[in-house]
Amino acid sequence: MQMSPVIAVHLTAVLAALVLGPIALWARRGHGQPGRSVTSRPRLHRAAGYAWVSMMLLAALSALFIRDFTLPNIAGYTPCTCWCPRRWSCW
């Protein structure tokens, strides 16, 4: 099965965001050793957070260009496309 470039970009952005999300959360809290204080990593947290937001934005934008004429659709856009504006409104 061949993958279109739009789906490849979308899949790459989603997988990158899936990896970056836990890293951003882990860097915020850090992990302390027993008997030691918990350390935070603000630079890593901020960098991973910006990267996560960028990947989510890329995933949402690329989702607008994924078309499928085999499923029930309106002009090639499936009902899943309706979720893209809702993702943006959450930010």
Residue frames as qw, qx, qy, qz and C-alpha x, y, z in Angstrom:
[[0.000, 0.889, 0.459, 0.000, 0.00, 0.00, 0.00],
 [0.423, 0.314, -0.010, 0.850, 1.36, 3.37, -0.97],
 [0.240, -0.714, -0.451, 0.479, 1.00, 6.32, 1.36],
 [0.287, 0.847, 0.197, 0.401, 0.33, 9.81, 0.05],
 [0.419, 0.297, -0.321, 0.796, 2.77, 12.54, 1.12],
 [0.365, -0.550, 0.048, -0.749, 0.06, 14.34, 3.09],
 [0.881, -0.399, -0.173, -0.183, -0.66, 11.23, 5.15],
 [0.785, 0.085, -0.327, 0.519, 3.09, 10.69, 5.69],
 [0.113, 0.449, -0.240, 0.853, 3.48, 14.25, 7.02],
 [0.622, -0.505, -0.044, -0.597, 0.40, 13.84, 9.21],
 [0.934, -0.230, -0.271, 0.047, 1.57, 10.50, 10.60],
 [0.613, 0.224, -0.340, 0.677, 5.07, 11.81, 11.28],
 [0.122, -0.502, 0.180, -0.837, 3.73, 14.86, 13.12],
 [0.775, -0.449, -0.108, -0.432, 1.34, 12.77, 15.22],
 [0.909, -0.110, -0.307, 0.260, 4.02, 10.24, 16.18],
 [0.402, 0.345, -0.312, 0.789, 6.46, 13.03, 17.06],
 [0.380, -0.522, 0.105, -0.756, 3.82, 14.70, 19.25],
 [0.897, -0.324, -0.242, -0.181, 3.11, 11.35, 20.88],
 [0.779, 0.022, -0.337, 0.528, 6.77, 11.07, 21.86],
 [0.217, 0.409, -0.195, 0.865, 7.23, 14.74, 22.83],
 [0.525, -0.622, -0.195, -0.547, 4.20, 14.98, 25.13],
 [0.851, -0.467, -0.212, 0.116, 5.50, 12.68, 27.89],
 [0.640, 0.132, -0.166, 0.738, 8.97, 14.23, 27.59],
 [0.046, -0.565, -0.003, -0.824, 7.53, 17.70, 28.21],
 [0.688, -0.609, -0.143, -0.368, 5.57, 16.47, 31.20],
 [0.883, -0.219, -0.222, 0.352, 8.51, 14.54, 32.61],
 [0.472, 0.308, -0.143, 0.813, 10.82, 17.53, 32.26],
 [0.288, -0.679, -0.061, -0.673, 8.38, 19.73, 34.16],
 [0.789, -0.574, 0.013, -0.218, 8.22, 17.50, 37.19],
 [0.188, 0.626, -0.736, 0.177, 11.53, 15.72, 36.85],
 [0.896, -0.242, -0.363, -0.083, 12.22, 12.65, 38.91],
 [0.208, -0.766, 0.492, -0.357, 13.87, 12.73, 42.27],
 [0.522, 0.152, -0.813, 0.208, 15.90, 10.08, 43.99],
 [0.642, -0.616, -0.455, -0.027, 14.59, 8.81, 47.33],
 [0.582, -0.580, -0.193, 0.536, 15.61, 11.33, 49.96],
 [0.296, -0.125, 0.232, 0.918, 16.41, 14.04, 47.41],
 [0.336, 0.566, 0.253, -0.709, 14.26, 16.86, 46.11],
 [0.634, 0.531, 0.538, 0.163, 12.51, 16.66, 42.77],
 [0.240, -0.393, 0.293, 0.838, 14.34, 18.62, 40.10],
 [0.551, 0.728, 0.351, -0.207, 12.66, 20.46, 37.27],
 [0.497, -0.074, 0.480, 0.719, 14.16, 21.09, 33.86],
 [0.290, 0.733, 0.287, -0.543, 12.56, 24.33, 32.59],
 [0.149, 0.566, -0.518, -0.624, 14.59, 24.58, 29.36],
 [0.022, -0.008, 0.964, 0.264, 13.84, 21.01, 28.30],
 [0.216, 0.533, 0.744, -0.340, 10.21, 21.45, 29.34],
 [0.264, 0.722, 0.038, -0.639, 9.85, 24.62, 27.28],
 [0.120, 0.429, -0.709, -0.546, 11.65, 23.21, 24.22],
 [0.067, 0.156, 0.980, 0.103, 9.62, 19.99, 24.27],
 [0.235, 0.610, 0.585, -0.480, 6.44, 22.00, 24.82],
 [0.268, 0.653, -0.215, -0.675, 7.06, 24.26, 21.85],
 [0.090, 0.244, -0.876, -0.407, 7.95, 21.26, 19.70],
 [0.167, 0.328, 0.916, -0.162, 4.77, 19.46, 20.85],
 [0.307, 0.685, 0.317, -0.580, 2.58, 22.45, 19.98],
 [0.211, 0.559, -0.510, -0.619, 4.28, 22.77, 16.59],
 [0.007, 0.055, -0.970, -0.235, 3.74, 19.08, 15.81],
 [0.228, 0.496, 0.773, -0.324, 0.09, 19.26, 16.88],
 [0.296, 0.694, 0.013, -0.656, -0.44, 22.31, 14.68],
 [0.161, 0.401, -0.748, -0.504, 1.20, 20.53, 11.75],
 [0.110, 0.170, 0.979, -0.003, -0.97, 17.47, 12.38],
 [0.289, 0.623, 0.543, -0.484, -4.13, 19.59, 12.45],
 [0.279, 0.666, -0.250, -0.645, -3.20, 21.51, 9.31],
 [0.096, 0.272, -0.875, -0.389, -2.20, 18.41, 7.39],
 [0.265, 0.303, 0.889, -0.219, -5.46, 16.71, 8.40],
 [0.394, 0.632, 0.184, -0.641, -7.33, 19.35, 6.41],
 [0.366, 0.571, -0.535, -0.504, -5.69, 18.09, 3.23],
 [0.177, -0.060, 0.982, 0.032, -6.41, 14.39, 3.73],
 [0.611, 0.189, -0.127, -0.758, -9.23, 13.53, 1.35],
 [0.220, 0.001, 0.975, 0.025, -11.16, 10.27, 0.94],
 [0.492, 0.114, -0.288, -0.814, -13.86, 9.76, -1.63],
 [0.442, -0.071, -0.881, -0.151, -14.73, 6.18, -0.59],
 [0.144, -0.340, -0.755, 0.542, -16.17, 7.01, 2.84],
 [0.023, 0.851, 0.519, 0.083, -19.32, 9.11, 3.34],
 [0.422, -0.243, 0.003, 0.873, -18.11, 12.63, 2.62],
 [0.245, 0.913, 0.273, -0.178, -18.93, 16.14, 1.51],
 [0.408, 0.880, -0.243, 0.024, -16.61, 17.23, -1.33],
 [0.712, 0.360, -0.518, 0.307, -14.04, 14.65, -0.24],
 [0.062, -0.448, 0.582, -0.676, -13.98, 15.73, 3.41],
 [0.535, -0.278, -0.798, -0.003, -15.02, 13.03, 5.87],
 [0.498, -0.794, -0.251, -0.240, -16.71, 13.69, 9.22],
 [0.760, -0.356, -0.155, 0.521, -13.31, 13.40, 10.95],
 [0.381, 0.377, 0.079, 0.841, -12.28, 16.67, 9.31],
 [0.324, -0.798, -0.263, -0.434, -14.82, 18.46, 11.51],
 [0.745, -0.569, -0.189, 0.292, -12.51, 17.86, 14.48],
 [0.594, 0.245, -0.021, 0.766, -9.73, 20.09, 13.09],
 [0.068, -0.656, -0.014, -0.752, -11.34, 23.45, 14.02],
 [0.723, -0.646, -0.148, -0.196, -12.24, 22.04, 17.42],
 [0.825, -0.140, -0.158, 0.525, -8.61, 21.20, 18.08],
 [0.334, 0.408, -0.028, 0.849, -7.61, 24.78, 17.31],
 [0.372, -0.710, -0.139, -0.582, -10.28, 26.21, 19.60],
 [0.825, -0.483, -0.249, 0.158, -8.79, 24.31, 22.53],
 [0.615, 0.023, -0.122, 0.779, -5.61, 26.37, 22.24]]
